[in-house]
Amino acid sequence: GGRRGLAVVAALAAGAAVIALGVELAQLIVSSRETDMTSVALAMTGAGIGAGVVVANRGIGARRWIGPALGLWLAGVVLAAWTPPQLRADGTWPSVGIAQFIPFWAYYERTGIPALADLLTQALAYVPLGALLAAGTRRGRPLVWAVVVGFVIALVLEVGQLFLVDRTAEITDAISAAVGAAAGTWLWGWGVRTLGERAASGHARYVDGAMQ
């Protein structure tokens, strides 16, 4: 009903706010980060809008949400990769070094927690892509499809970074994206198998109980 839908929207918005608040509070101990309640408000607003749209259109099949979800995900990774959008003003063709084509060379040069965090962030950003592609693929090999799509999208974004100031393009991020997409596909398959086993177990218990 309407009240139940509003309760779901409110609960999800509150949950997003709590998570965002926890992240902001954790940044208090990091000297290079600044705590800002704006992020909490944006997280709560985004979660509320997303939940509200789904609740208002709950009659739509789950698979029909895959396309819009992929579009929102793509917008997010594009903004993350091409922000700030400051184009090179000198008009010269960007230089490309051999080190940019050597996987993980940049992380070898600056080994440390920031490098590990950057690697994990890049991979985790593509986990939703793999999960969504696996959910929408009924035939074929979703793992191969997710790896290829993730790598190509990340590679295009890296090429775009060649024309941006203060951005560094390298093949490592494209490889990390492919790994993240593969992880998302595996997680989706694991979830489907787990839920399937639980459903089958519940059905068996129901049948046994009915026969007794």
Disulfide bonds with the S-S distance in Angstrom:
none
